[in-house]
C-alpha cells in the first residue's frame, strides 16, 4: 500500500499537538519533525506533491520508535506507527535498502541456524575483546554510523544459543492435559538464554508436554523497517510451523514477538487464505505474562490493547534471583512495561499481580513505567544519541524507586535497560519475569512460599 492510499487517515490529524506530551523523541529533542503531528504533515506533503522522496526523509521517517504512545494520546486515535511503517516501505522502494538490512533480513533472520552461527561468532568477538579492536580500527562503521558507539550496549554474549542446547522437539511435562508450544524469539534464543531456560522449566511444570518450536524470527524487525516482502517470508515460515504443531497454546516470553505474532493479519491483509490460517493461530497465541497470570489467577477479562491510565549481568538466571533475595531479605522490585506489552497487547496489571504474589517482595511503581526505554529493537545501532536520551529519562525514574530489582518481559528492553544501569553506576539487577516466577516456583517446591 502506498502512502497516497492512506491520505484519509493522515488527513485526520487536526494538529492539536497532544502527541507532543507522550512522544519520547519529541520530549528529548523538541523538534516538530520528531513527533506524530510533524511526521503526518510530512506524509501529507509527499502525497500533495510538496515534498519529494529523497534521503533527507530518512531521519523523520526512521527516528520514530514505533512505541505507539502518540496514538494513545490522540483524540482521533490515528495509527501513526502503522502509517510511518508503510511510508518506510515506500521509502525503500524509491530510495533503496541498505546492505546491512539486506544481510540481516534476507540472509540471517529467516534461517535460525545461520543466526546461531552469526551469534556465536559475535559472542567470540565480544567476549574476547576483538570487537573493541575492530571498533578502535573503525571497522564497525561499515554496519552503520552509530554501531561503534552502540557496540558497548551489550556487555557480553552467551557462546551457546538456547536452541543450541535445547533442540526443537517435544518434551514431557508435569501437567495433566495442556500441550504447550514454546515460540523462542531471537533475543531469548541468542542473548537472554537464561530467561529462556527459566520459561522452559516453568512451562514444563504447567503443561503435559512442551514443544520447543522450530520457528524463525517473528518478522517484527523487517516490518519495523518497512520491509514487507521479507516480513512475509518469515511469517509464512512461522505459520507453517504453527499449523504442523500439535499444541493447545503457543507461548512466547518476548512481548515484542507476542504482539507482532498476534498482528499477522496486517501482514496478510490481501491474502484471504493466509488470513484464515492467521485467525486459527491467533486464538492460541499468548504472551508469557498473560499465560502465567491465567495459570495463577484465572482468566483475565477481555480487553482491547491500549494504555491503562554498577553491577549487572544480563544473563544471570534464576540462581541470581535467589542470591539477591537471600542477600537482601526483603527486596524492592519495580517493573518496566514494554511498549509491545502495554500498548501492543493491553498487558499491564497482570505483571504486577504476578510479582506481588512472590514472598518477601515490596513492589514500587515506577513513574512513566510504560514509556519506551529507547531500545526499540536495533534503534540504538542507527540512532544512538536519541536512544540514550530516552534511556536516561527511564533510568532517572528507576533511580527514584530505589529498586533492588527491575523486571520486564522483553529481551530488547532488558539489553537497553542493563546498559543504562551500568552506565549510571546503579546496583539494581534486571531480570525477565520468567526468572522471577521460576524463583517463586522454587520456593513453593521447598515449602517456603506463603
C-alpha positions as CSV (number, residue, x, y, z in Angstrom):
1,X,0.0,0.0,0.0
2,X,1.4,3.4,-1.0
3,X,1.4,6.5,1.2
4,X,-1.2,8.0,-1.1
5,X,-3.6,5.2,-0.2
6,X,-3.6,6.4,3.4
7,X,-4.4,10.0,2.7
8,X,-7.7,10.0,4.6
9,X,-6.1,8.5,7.7
10,X,-3.2,11.0,7.5
11,X,-5.6,14.0,7.0
12,X,-7.5,13.1,10.2
13,X,-4.7,14.9,12.1
14,X,-6.2,18.2,13.4
15,X,-2.8,19.5,14.6
16,X,-3.9,19.7,18.2
17,X,-0.4,18.7,19.5
18,X,-1.5,16.3,22.2
19,X,1.0,13.8,20.8
20,X,3.8,16.1,21.9
21,X,3.2,15.2,25.6
22,X,3.5,11.5,25.0
23,X,6.3,11.2,22.4
24,X,9.7,10.2,24.0
25,X,11.6,11.5,20.9
26,X,9.9,14.9,20.9
27,X,10.4,15.2,24.7
28,X,14.1,14.6,24.0
29,X,14.6,16.9,21.0
30,X,11.7,19.4,20.9
31,X,11.8,19.0,17.1
32,X,8.4,19.0,15.3
33,X,9.8,16.5,12.7
34,X,10.2,14.0,15.5
35,X,6.6,13.9,16.7
36,X,3.4,12.4,15.1
37,X,2.0,15.8,14.0
38,X,5.2,16.6,12.2
39,X,5.6,13.2,10.6
40,X,1.9,13.2,9.4
41,X,2.4,16.7,7.9
42,X,5.4,15.4,6.0
43,X,3.5,12.4,4.7
44,X,0.7,14.7,3.6
45,X,3.2,16.9,1.9
46,X,4.5,13.9,0.0
47,X,1.0,13.0,-1.2
48,X,0.2,16.5,-2.2
49,X,3.5,16.9,-4.1
50,X,5.1,19.4,-1.8
51,X,7.8,17.0,-0.6
52,X,9.9,14.7,-2.7
53,X,11.2,11.2,-1.9
54,X,14.9,11.5,-1.2
55,X,17.5,10.6,1.5
56,X,16.5,13.7,3.5
57,X,13.4,11.9,4.6
58,X,15.3,9.1,6.3
59,X,15.6,10.9,9.7
60,X,12.0,11.9,10.1
61,X,10.8,8.5,9.0
62,X,13.3,6.3,10.9
63,X,13.7,8.2,14.2
64,X,10.2,7.1,15.2
65,X,10.5,4.5,17.9
66,X,7.2,2.9,16.9
67,X,6.1,2.8,20.6
68,X,2.5,3.8,19.8
69,X,2.4,6.4,22.7
70,X,1.2,9.1,20.3
71,X,-1.9,7.1,19.3
72,X,-3.0,6.6,23.0
73,X,-2.9,10.4,23.4
74,X,-4.6,11.2,20.1
75,X,-8.3,12.0,20.2
76,X,-8.7,10.7,16.7
77,X,-6.7,7.5,17.6
78,X,-4.6,8.0,14.4
79,X,-2.4,4.9,13.9
80,X,0.7,6.9,13.3
81,X,3.1,4.0,13.8
82,X,1.4,2.0,11.0
83,X,1.4,5.0,8.7
84,X,5.1,5.6,9.3
85,X,6.0,2.0,8.7
86,X,4.0,2.0,5.5
87,X,5.9,5.1,4.4
88,X,9.2,3.4,5.2
89,X,8.3,0.6,2.8
90,X,7.8,3.1,0.0
91,X,11.0,4.8,1.0
92,X,12.9,1.6,0.5
93,X,11.3,1.1,-2.9
94,X,12.1,4.6,-4.1
95,X,15.4,5.3,-2.3
96,X,16.8,1.8,-1.7
97,X,17.7,-0.6,1.1
98,X,21.0,-0.6,2.9
99,X,23.4,-3.6,2.7
100,X,23.1,-4.2,6.4
101,X,19.3,-4.5,6.1
102,X,19.6,-7.0,3.3
103,X,22.1,-9.1,5.2
104,X,20.0,-9.3,8.3
105,X,16.5,-9.5,6.9
106,X,17.2,-11.7,3.9
107,X,20.1,-14.0,4.9
108,X,20.1,-14.3,8.7
109,X,16.6,-14.0,10.3
110,X,14.8,-16.5,8.1
111,X,17.4,-19.1,9.0
112,X,17.9,-19.9,12.7
113,X,21.0,-22.0,12.1
114,X,22.7,-19.1,10.3
115,X,21.6,-16.7,13.1
116,X,23.1,-19.1,15.7
117,X,26.4,-19.2,13.8
118,X,26.5,-15.4,13.5
119,X,25.6,-15.0,17.2
120,X,28.3,-17.4,18.2
121,X,30.9,-15.5,16.1
122,X,29.7,-12.3,17.6
123,X,30.0,-13.8,21.1
124,X,33.5,-14.9,20.5
125,X,34.4,-11.4,19.2
126,X,32.7,-9.7,22.0
127,X,33.9,-11.8,24.9
128,X,37.5,-12.0,23.6
129,X,37.7,-8.2,23.1
130,X,38.1,-8.5,19.4
131,X,35.1,-6.2,18.8
132,X,36.8,-3.5,20.8
133,X,39.8,-3.8,18.4
134,X,37.5,-3.6,15.4
135,X,35.9,-0.5,16.9
136,X,39.3,1.1,17.5
137,X,40.2,0.4,13.9
138,X,37.0,1.9,12.6
139,X,35.9,-1.4,11.0
140,X,32.4,-1.3,12.6
141,X,31.4,1.8,10.6
142,X,30.6,-0.3,7.6
143,X,27.5,-1.5,9.6
144,X,26.2,2.0,10.4
145,X,27.4,5.3,11.7
146,X,26.4,4.6,15.3
147,X,27.4,1.0,15.7
148,X,30.9,1.8,17.0
149,X,29.3,3.6,20.0
150,X,26.4,1.2,20.4
151,X,28.9,-1.8,20.5
152,X,29.2,-1.3,24.2
153,X,25.5,-1.7,25.0
154,X,25.8,-5.5,25.2
155,X,28.3,-6.4,27.9
156,X,28.8,-10.0,26.9
157,X,27.1,-12.7,24.9
158,X,26.4,-16.3,25.6
159,X,28.5,-18.7,23.5
160,X,25.6,-21.1,23.0
161,X,22.0,-20.3,22.0
162,X,19.0,-21.6,23.9
163,X,18.0,-23.9,21.0
164,X,21.7,-24.9,20.6
165,X,21.3,-26.8,23.9
166,X,17.5,-27.4,24.0
167,X,16.8,-28.6,20.5
168,X,13.4,-28.1,18.8
169,X,11.4,-31.1,19.9
170,X,8.5,-32.2,22.2
171,X,9.5,-32.6,25.9
172,X,7.4,-34.3,28.6
173,X,5.9,-32.0,31.3
174,X,4.4,-32.4,34.8
175,X,1.0,-31.1,34.0
176,X,-2.2,-33.1,33.2
177,X,-3.6,-32.2,29.8
178,X,-2.2,-28.9,28.3
179,X,0.1,-29.3,25.3
180,X,2.2,-26.1,25.1
181,X,4.2,-24.8,22.1
182,X,7.1,-22.6,23.1
183,X,8.0,-19.9,20.5
184,X,11.6,-18.8,21.1
185,X,12.3,-15.3,20.0
186,X,15.7,-14.3,18.6
187,X,16.6,-12.2,21.6
188,X,15.9,-15.1,24.1
189,X,17.5,-17.6,21.7
190,X,20.8,-15.9,21.3
191,X,21.2,-13.3,24.1
192,X,18.8,-13.8,27.1
193,X,19.4,-17.6,27.2
194,X,18.9,-17.9,31.0
195,X,15.4,-16.3,30.6
196,X,14.6,-18.9,28.0
197,X,15.7,-21.7,30.4
198,X,13.5,-20.3,33.2
199,X,10.5,-20.1,30.8
200,X,11.1,-23.6,29.5
201,X,11.3,-25.1,33.1
202,X,8.1,-23.2,34.1
203,X,6.2,-24.3,31.1
204,X,7.2,-27.9,31.8
205,X,5.7,-27.7,35.3
206,X,2.4,-26.5,33.8
207,X,2.0,-28.5,30.6
208,X,1.6,-32.2,29.9
209,X,4.2,-31.5,27.2
210,X,6.2,-28.6,25.9
211,X,7.2,-28.4,22.2
212,X,10.1,-26.1,21.6
213,X,9.1,-24.9,18.1
214,X,11.5,-24.7,15.2
215,X,10.3,-21.2,14.4
216,X,12.3,-18.4,12.8
217,X,12.2,-14.7,13.7
218,X,8.6,-13.4,14.2
219,X,9.2,-10.8,11.4
220,X,9.0,-7.6,13.6
221,X,12.5,-6.3,12.7
222,X,11.9,-6.2,8.9
223,X,8.3,-5.0,9.5
224,X,9.6,-2.1,11.6
225,X,11.9,-1.0,8.8
226,X,9.1,-1.2,6.3
227,X,10.4,-4.4,4.6
228,X,7.1,-6.1,3.9
229,X,8.4,-8.6,1.5
230,X,10.9,-10.2,3.9
231,X,8.3,-10.0,6.7
232,X,6.0,-12.2,4.7
233,X,8.8,-14.7,4.2
234,X,9.3,-15.0,7.9
235,X,5.6,-15.0,8.8
236,X,4.8,-17.7,6.2
237,X,7.5,-19.9,7.7
238,X,6.1,-19.5,11.2
239,X,2.5,-20.1,10.1
240,X,3.6,-23.4,8.7
241,X,5.3,-24.3,11.9
242,X,2.2,-23.4,13.9
243,X,-0.1,-25.3,11.6
244,X,2.0,-28.5,12.0
245,X,2.5,-28.3,15.7
246,X,0.2,-30.5,17.9
247,X,-0.3,-27.9,20.7
248,X,-3.2,-26.3,22.5
249,X,-1.4,-22.9,23.2
250,X,1.6,-21.1,21.8
251,X,3.6,-19.1,24.4
252,X,6.5,-16.7,23.9
253,X,8.5,-14.9,26.5
254,X,9.2,-11.9,24.3
255,X,6.4,-9.3,24.4
256,X,7.5,-7.8,21.1
257,X,7.2,-11.2,19.4
258,X,3.8,-11.9,21.1
259,X,2.4,-8.6,20.0
260,X,3.5,-9.0,16.4
261,X,2.5,-12.6,16.1
262,X,-1.0,-11.5,17.1
263,X,-1.0,-8.9,14.3
264,X,-0.1,-11.2,11.4
265,X,-3.4,-10.1,9.9
266,X,-1.7,-6.9,8.9
267,X,1.0,-8.7,7.0
268,X,-1.6,-10.8,5.0
269,X,-4.4,-8.3,4.7
270,X,-4.5,-9.0,1.0
271,X,-4.4,-12.8,1.2
272,X,-7.7,-14.4,2.3
273,X,-6.2,-17.9,2.5
274,X,-3.4,-16.9,4.8
275,X,-5.8,-14.7,6.9
276,X,-7.9,-17.8,7.7
277,X,-4.8,-19.6,9.0
278,X,-3.8,-16.4,10.9
279,X,-7.2,-16.4,12.6
280,X,-6.9,-20.0,13.7
281,X,-3.4,-19.4,15.1
282,X,-4.3,-16.1,16.8
283,X,-6.5,-17.8,19.3
284,X,-3.6,-20.0,20.6
285,X,-1.0,-17.2,21.0
286,X,-0.1,-16.0,24.5
287,X,2.4,-13.6,25.9
288,X,4.1,-15.5,28.8
289,X,2.8,-12.8,31.2
290,X,-0.8,-13.3,30.3
291,X,-0.3,-17.1,30.2
292,X,1.3,-17.2,33.7
293,X,-1.3,-14.8,35.0
294,X,-4.1,-17.1,33.8
295,X,-2.5,-20.1,35.4
296,X,-2.0,-18.3,38.7
297,X,-5.2,-16.3,38.9
298,X,-7.6,-17.5,36.2
299,X,-8.7,-15.9,33.0
300,X,-8.3,-12.1,32.8
301,X,-11.2,-10.0,31.4
302,X,-11.1,-9.5,27.7
303,X,-9.8,-6.1,26.8
304,X,-8.6,-4.0,23.9
305,X,-4.9,-3.2,23.7
306,X,-4.2,0.2,24.9
307,X,-2.7,2.2,27.7
308,X,-4.0,1.6,31.2
309,X,-4.2,5.1,32.7
310,X,27.2,-0.6,38.9
311,X,26.9,-4.3,38.8
312,X,24.9,-6.1,36.3
313,X,24.8,-9.4,34.5
314,X,22.1,-9.5,31.8
315,X,22.3,-13.3,31.6
316,X,22.2,-14.2,35.3
317,X,19.3,-16.6,35.5
318,X,17.1,-17.8,38.4
319,X,20.1,-18.6,40.7
320,X,21.0,-14.9,40.6
321,X,17.4,-14.0,41.7
322,X,17.9,-16.4,44.6
323,X,21.1,-14.7,45.6
324,X,19.6,-11.2,45.6
325,X,16.6,-12.3,47.6
326,X,18.7,-14.2,50.1
327,X,21.2,-11.3,50.5
328,X,18.5,-8.6,50.8
329,X,15.9,-10.4,52.8
330,X,13.0,-8.2,51.6
331,X,13.7,-6.6,48.2
332,X,12.2,-3.7,46.4
333,X,11.1,-4.6,42.9
334,X,9.7,-2.4,40.1
335,X,8.6,-3.1,36.5
336,X,9.2,-1.7,33.1
337,X,6.3,-2.1,30.7
338,X,7.5,-3.0,27.1
339,X,5.6,-0.9,24.5
340,X,4.5,-4.1,22.8
341,X,3.0,-5.4,26.0
342,X,1.2,-2.4,27.4
343,X,0.1,-0.8,24.1
344,X,0.5,-3.7,21.8
345,X,-1.5,-6.2,23.9
346,X,-3.0,-4.2,26.8
347,X,-1.0,-6.2,29.3
348,X,-0.1,-4.2,32.4
349,X,-1.8,-5.2,35.7
350,X,-1.0,-8.9,35.1
351,X,2.8,-8.5,35.5
352,X,2.3,-6.6,38.8
353,X,0.0,-9.2,40.2
354,X,2.5,-12.0,39.4
355,X,5.3,-10.1,41.1
356,X,3.2,-9.2,44.2
357,X,2.5,-12.9,44.7
358,X,6.2,-13.5,45.4
359,X,7.1,-13.6,49.1
360,X,9.5,-11.0,50.7
361,X,9.0,-8.6,47.9
362,X,7.9,-5.0,48.0
363,X,6.6,-3.7,44.7
364,X,7.1,0.0,43.9
365,X,5.6,1.5,40.8
366,X,8.0,3.4,38.6
367,X,7.0,6.8,37.2
368,X,6.4,6.5,33.4
369,X,6.8,2.7,33.6
370,X,5.0,2.4,30.3
371,X,7.3,4.9,28.5
372,X,9.6,3.4,25.8
373,X,13.2,2.7,27.1
374,X,14.7,3.7,23.8
375,X,15.7,0.1,22.8
376,X,13.1,-0.4,20.1
377,X,14.9,-3.4,18.6
378,X,18.0,-2.2,16.9
379,X,17.2,1.5,17.2
380,X,20.5,2.3,19.1
381,X,22.5,1.0,16.2
382,X,21.3,3.7,13.9
383,X,20.2,6.5,16.3
384,X,22.5,6.1,19.3
385,X,22.2,9.6,20.7
386,X,18.4,9.7,20.6
387,X,18.2,6.2,22.1
388,X,20.4,7.3,25.1
389,X,18.4,10.4,25.8
390,X,15.2,8.3,26.0
391,X,17.1,5.8,28.1
392,X,18.4,8.4,30.6
393,X,14.9,9.5,31.3
394,X,13.9,6.0,32.1
395,X,16.9,5.3,34.3
396,X,16.3,8.5,36.3
397,X,12.8,7.2,37.0
398,X,14.3,3.9,38.1
399,X,16.7,5.7,40.5
400,X,13.7,7.3,42.2
401,X,12.2,3.9,43.1
402,X,15.5,2.8,44.8
403,X,14.6,-0.7,43.5
404,X,16.9,-3.7,44.0
405,X,15.4,-5.5,41.0
406,X,14.0,-4.2,37.8
407,X,11.7,-6.7,35.9
408,X,10.4,-6.7,32.3
409,X,9.3,-9.1,29.6
410,X,11.1,-8.0,26.5
411,X,14.7,-9.1,25.7
412,X,15.5,-5.9,23.7
413,X,14.3,-3.8,26.7
414,X,16.5,-5.9,29.0
415,X,19.6,-5.2,26.9
416,X,18.9,-1.5,26.8
417,X,18.0,-1.2,30.5
418,X,21.0,-3.2,31.5
419,X,23.2,-0.8,29.6
420,X,21.5,2.2,31.3
421,X,22.0,0.6,34.8
422,X,25.8,0.1,34.1
423,X,26.2,3.5,32.5
424,X,24.6,5.2,35.6
425,X,26.5,3.0,38.1
426,X,23.4,1.6,39.7
427,X,23.4,-1.7,41.7
428,X,19.9,-2.6,40.5
429,X,19.7,-6.1,39.0
430,X,17.4,-6.7,36.0
431,X,15.5,-10.0,35.4
432,X,13.0,-11.4,33.0
433,X,9.6,-12.0,34.6
434,X,10.1,-15.7,33.8
435,X,13.1,-15.8,36.1
436,X,11.1,-14.2,38.9
437,X,8.3,-16.8,38.5
438,X,10.8,-19.6,38.4
439,X,12.2,-18.4,41.6
440,X,8.8,-18.4,43.2
441,X,8.2,-22.0,42.0
442,X,11.5,-22.9,43.7
443,X,10.2,-21.5,47.0
444,X,6.9,-23.5,46.6
445,X,8.8,-26.7,45.9
446,X,10.7,-26.1,49.2
447,X,7.5,-25.2,51.0
448,X,8.7,-21.7,51.7
449,X,6.1,-19.7,49.7
450,X,3.3,-18.0,51.5
